[in-house]
Amino acid sequence: MIHVTRDLLTVLLHHAAERDPTAVNLRLSATRAGEFDADLGMDPETPVLTHFTLEGVGGSVNAVFGVDLGTPAGRGGARFLSHPTGRLELSKTDDLAAVVLVAVPPYDDDSVAAFDRAGDGLELVVLDATPPEESVPE
């Protein structure tokens, strides 16, 4: 079972619709359920997808030095992919991760699914929850 916040899923689907017919490929990050201000009613260690990293972040450093600075430490075990051609499945040419969310037109709640890296479907649970507020230390 994969958990994602409503706000993140909404932003991802909107981004995919705006970029269509170009495919979207974004790295996703999770926050542990126990870090949310509200009780989500699940094990505190359960990961909830809450953030995404824009395409190309850290790409220059990675190209030169082979170091991925675009992914926060300890994050990035999931991906969001859009398939503008309408295949709601994982393909052999997709970038893989432990969890992959795939969306197809018309990019709504009924046109997104979760898969493991082998392409097996996973239950996707959308949570109406807000992740904890983050800030840059002063």
Disulfide bonds with the S-S distance in Angstrom:
none
